[in-house]
């Protein structure tokens, strides 16, 4: 597969680029699945129009500030996205930047989220992001494992950005750097 002009990152087997409106069917298929959205909003999409509207919003976000947004993750051997990776300000925060990922179940368990997140974390640091946060549901062991694999540190539990308690992970851009925020509670278990 030739690298598209809008690609922001490549790895050995992935392209990371903006979602395209003609990929709304794949995006909808990802976000209509309860096994995916249970880790996000918890509410599956019920109409393809929702997918189109979300993709249009993603395009607007990238136009406003190309450093932050939600991008498609595409395996070089396929011509459709495996899912998304994101780097954007956390809601209800003070400019803290969140990294995240969500993939179609047909792409789970193959290291795609880890590979894409490593690349996006480096991209954020290269673009002046001094620290990055990840928040996962307390029982989202797969995402917690990705956080560890990309070098993020588990700080504990927080409800700072989202209404439900979440595991709070952190990565800084400099050696010896410490997080600017602390978790409200220690993590109940070592992951």
Secondary structure, DSSP 8 states (H G I E B T S, - for coil): ----TTEEEE-SSEEEEE--GGGHHHHHHHHT-HHHHTTTTS-----HHHHHHHHHHHHHHHHH-TTSEEEEEEETT-SSEEEEEEEEE-TTSSS-EEEEEEE-GGGTTSSHHHHHHHHHHHHHHHTT--EEEEEEETT-HHHHHHHHHTT-EEEEEE-SSSSS-EEEEEEESSTT---SS--SB--SS--
